[in-house]
Amino acid sequence: MQESLELLSDDDLDWLDVFLLSRFDDEAEDDLEANEGVLCVSELDGFFTAIVSGPVMIPPSVWLPAVWGDYEPEWDNEDEMQTALSLMMHFMNGISATLMTQPENYETLFLKSQFEGKTNTIVDEWCQGYMRGVNLAAQQWKLGGSEIDVLLAPIMAFVGKEAFRILDTYNHSEIENLQNMITPNVRDIHAYWLARREAEMSLSTPIQRTEPRVGRNDPCPCGSGKKYKKCCLH
């Protein structure tokens, strides 16, 4: 596997998971208005996936404050800061490289829980992170119109109190079907915006002349034998 496609190890993901949650002061639980930022690697995976999949580039100066929310870390030392930032950049670049070069291998990092011997998939945190990333460029995402709205629908179904009230009316099979739509839709969203960006770049690239310009008094390139100014120039 190419180095650019190497994903974080389980140990690195565990380190990030603990680090993200450790920013959150227990006393802050009483502050219902506070922005907690991103609190786990599943949410961070969704957040980064939206950032690298969207219509515009989002620089770290914009997305990093969104990760911290109201709880920017109090760094123990510079090494801790460098480790955290390096792992996050590696994490995001791995997602981007996979979607760009091997989209069929891209997988969402959903949480899993065990209950009565059965494994359950938990997508809420991932979806929350994805929409947090979308909202960093909300106006540009809206340019995708109904096509993007349809692709985002399974993700948005798991975000917000109103969404959960609606989900309460669904049976297990219906919820599972929504969950199963998320990963392929994410791949399609990335492909949609990638095609749009490439088309815009193509239109904005100036056309370069490959043949020398014909002078007014030069022979007309049509082969008539007349001077250009008395032939095809008019």
C-alpha positions as CSV (number, residue, x, y, z in Angstrom):
1,M,0.0,0.0,0.0
2,Q,1.3,3.5,-0.8
3,E,2.3,5.6,2.1
4,S,-0.3,8.2,1.3
5,L,-3.0,5.6,1.7
6,E,-1.8,4.3,5.1
7,L,-4.5,4.8,7.7
8,L,-3.9,5.4,11.3
9,S,-3.1,2.4,13.5
10,D,-5.6,1.3,16.2
11,D,-3.2,2.6,18.8
12,D,-3.1,6.0,17.1
13,L,-6.9,6.1,16.9
14,D,-7.2,5.1,20.5
15,W,-4.8,7.9,21.5
16,L,-6.8,10.5,19.5
17,D,-10.1,9.2,21.0
18,V,-8.8,9.6,24.5
19,F,-7.3,13.0,23.7
20,L,-10.5,14.4,22.2
21,L,-12.6,13.5,25.2
22,S,-10.0,14.7,27.7
23,R,-10.5,18.2,26.5
24,F,-14.0,18.2,27.9
25,D,-14.2,19.3,31.5
26,D,-16.7,17.4,33.6
27,E,-17.9,20.7,35.1
28,A,-18.8,21.8,31.6
29,E,-21.6,19.3,31.4
30,D,-23.9,21.8,33.1
31,D,-23.4,24.3,30.3
32,L,-26.0,23.3,27.8
33,E,-25.1,26.2,25.5
34,A,-21.4,25.2,25.2
35,N,-20.0,23.9,21.9
36,E,-18.2,20.7,22.9
37,G,-16.5,20.3,19.5
38,V,-15.5,16.8,18.3
39,L,-15.4,14.3,21.1
40,C,-14.5,10.9,19.5
41,V,-12.6,9.5,16.5
42,S,-15.8,8.4,14.8
43,E,-17.1,11.9,14.8
44,L,-13.7,13.1,13.7
45,D,-13.8,10.6,10.8
46,G,-17.2,12.0,9.7
47,F,-15.9,15.6,10.1
48,F,-12.8,15.0,8.0
49,T,-14.7,13.0,5.4
50,A,-17.0,15.9,4.7
51,I,-14.1,18.4,4.6
52,V,-12.2,16.4,1.9
53,S,-15.4,15.6,0.0
54,G,-17.0,19.1,-0.3
55,P,-17.1,21.8,-2.9
56,V,-14.3,24.0,-1.6
57,M,-11.0,23.5,0.3
58,I,-11.3,24.2,4.1
59,P,-8.0,25.2,5.6
60,P,-6.8,24.1,9.1
61,S,-7.3,27.6,10.4
62,V,-11.0,27.1,9.8
63,W,-11.6,23.4,10.7
64,L,-9.3,23.1,13.7
65,P,-11.4,25.6,15.8
66,A,-14.4,23.5,14.9
67,V,-12.7,20.4,16.3
68,W,-12.0,22.2,19.6
69,G,-15.4,24.0,19.9
70,D,-15.3,25.9,23.2
71,Y,-12.7,23.6,24.7
72,E,-9.3,24.2,23.1
73,P,-6.8,21.9,24.7
74,E,-4.5,23.1,27.4
75,W,-1.3,21.4,26.1
76,D,1.0,19.7,28.6
77,N,3.9,20.4,26.3
78,E,4.8,21.1,22.6
79,D,5.3,17.4,21.9
80,E,1.7,16.6,22.8
81,M,0.5,19.4,20.5
82,Q,2.6,18.2,17.6
83,T,1.5,14.6,18.1
84,A,-2.2,15.6,18.1
85,L,-2.0,17.8,15.1
86,S,0.2,15.3,13.2
87,L,-2.2,12.5,13.8
88,M,-5.2,14.5,12.8
89,M,-3.5,15.6,9.5
90,H,-2.5,12.0,8.8
91,F,-6.0,10.9,9.6
92,M,-7.6,13.4,7.2
93,N,-5.0,12.8,4.4
94,G,-5.6,9.1,4.6
95,I,-9.3,9.6,4.1
96,S,-8.7,12.0,1.2
97,A,-6.3,9.7,-0.5
98,T,-8.6,6.7,-0.3
99,L,-11.6,8.6,-1.7
100,M,-9.4,10.0,-4.5
101,T,-7.6,6.8,-5.6
102,Q,-9.5,3.9,-4.2
103,P,-13.1,5.1,-3.4
104,E,-14.4,1.5,-3.5
105,N,-12.2,0.8,-0.4
106,Y,-13.4,3.8,1.6
107,E,-15.3,2.8,4.8
108,T,-16.9,4.9,7.4
109,L,-15.6,4.6,11.0
110,F,-18.8,3.8,12.8
111,L,-18.9,2.9,16.4
112,K,-20.0,-0.6,17.5
113,S,-21.7,-1.7,20.7
114,Q,-22.4,-5.1,22.2
115,F,-25.8,-5.9,23.8
116,E,-27.0,-9.3,24.7
117,G,-24.4,-11.0,22.5
118,K,-25.4,-8.9,19.4
119,T,-23.2,-6.2,17.8
120,N,-25.0,-3.0,17.0
121,T,-23.8,-0.2,14.7
122,I,-23.9,3.3,16.0
123,V,-23.7,6.0,13.3
124,D,-24.9,9.1,15.3
125,E,-21.5,10.5,16.2
126,W,-20.1,9.9,12.7
127,C,-23.1,11.7,11.1
128,Q,-22.9,14.6,13.6
129,G,-19.2,15.0,12.6
130,Y,-20.0,14.9,8.9
131,M,-22.7,17.6,9.1
132,R,-20.3,19.7,11.3
133,G,-17.9,19.6,8.4
134,V,-20.7,20.4,5.8
135,N,-21.7,23.4,7.9
136,L,-18.2,24.9,7.5
137,A,-19.1,25.6,3.9
138,A,-22.9,25.4,4.1
139,Q,-23.6,27.9,1.3
140,Q,-21.4,26.2,-1.2
141,W,-22.9,22.8,-0.3
142,K,-26.4,24.2,-1.1
143,L,-25.2,24.7,-4.7
144,G,-25.5,20.9,-5.1
145,G,-29.3,21.3,-5.0
146,S,-31.6,18.4,-4.8
147,E,-29.0,15.8,-5.8
148,I,-26.9,16.6,-2.8
149,D,-29.9,16.8,-0.5
150,V,-31.0,13.3,-1.5
151,L,-27.4,12.0,-0.9
152,L,-27.2,13.7,2.5
153,A,-30.6,12.5,3.7
154,P,-29.5,9.2,5.3
155,I,-26.8,11.1,7.2
156,M,-29.1,13.9,8.3
157,A,-31.6,11.3,9.5
158,F,-29.3,10.6,12.5
159,V,-28.5,14.2,13.4
160,G,-30.6,16.4,15.8
161,K,-33.4,15.8,18.3
162,E,-36.1,16.1,15.6
163,A,-34.4,13.4,13.6
164,F,-34.4,11.0,16.6
165,R,-38.0,11.6,17.2
166,I,-38.7,10.5,13.6
167,L,-36.4,7.5,13.9
168,D,-38.4,6.4,16.9
169,T,-41.3,5.7,14.5
170,Y,-39.0,3.4,12.3
171,N,-38.5,-0.3,12.9
172,H,-35.1,-1.9,13.1
173,S,-35.0,-2.9,9.5
174,E,-35.8,0.6,8.3
175,I,-33.1,2.1,10.5
176,E,-30.6,-0.5,9.3
177,N,-31.4,0.3,5.7
178,L,-30.7,4.0,6.4
179,Q,-27.4,3.1,8.0
180,N,-26.4,1.0,5.0
181,M,-27.0,3.9,2.6
182,I,-24.5,6.2,4.3
183,T,-21.2,4.8,3.1
184,P,-22.1,4.5,-0.6
185,N,-23.8,7.9,-0.5
186,V,-20.6,9.4,0.9
187,R,-18.6,8.0,-2.0
188,D,-21.1,9.4,-4.4
189,I,-21.0,12.8,-2.7
190,H,-17.2,12.9,-3.0
191,A,-17.5,11.9,-6.7
192,Y,-20.1,14.6,-7.3
193,W,-18.1,17.5,-5.9
194,L,-14.8,16.2,-7.4
195,A,-16.4,16.3,-10.9
196,R,-17.7,19.8,-10.3
197,R,-14.4,21.1,-9.1
198,E,-12.5,19.5,-12.1
199,A,-15.1,21.0,-14.5
200,E,-14.6,24.5,-13.0
201,M,-10.8,24.1,-13.2
202,S,-11.1,23.1,-16.9
203,L,-13.3,26.2,-17.7
204,S,-11.0,28.5,-15.8
205,T,-7.8,27.3,-17.6
206,P,-6.8,29.7,-20.4
207,I,-6.6,28.3,-23.9
208,Q,-3.1,28.4,-25.2
209,R,-2.5,28.8,-28.9
210,T,-0.5,25.9,-30.3
211,E,0.0,27.5,-33.8
212,P,1.6,30.8,-34.6
213,R,-0.8,33.7,-35.2
214,V,-1.4,34.4,-38.9
215,G,-0.5,38.0,-40.0
216,R,-2.8,40.1,-42.1
217,N,-0.4,40.0,-45.1
218,D,0.5,36.3,-44.7
219,P,-0.9,33.6,-47.1
220,C,-4.3,32.5,-45.9
221,P,-4.0,29.1,-44.1
222,C,-7.1,27.9,-46.0
223,G,-4.9,27.4,-49.1
224,S,-6.6,29.8,-51.4
225,G,-3.4,31.6,-52.3
226,K,-4.8,35.0,-51.2
227,K,-3.5,37.1,-48.4
228,Y,-5.2,36.4,-45.1
229,K,-6.6,40.0,-44.9
230,K,-8.4,39.5,-48.2
231,C,-9.7,36.0,-47.5
232,C,-10.7,34.3,-44.3
233,L,-10.0,37.3,-42.1
234,H,-13.4,38.7,-43.3
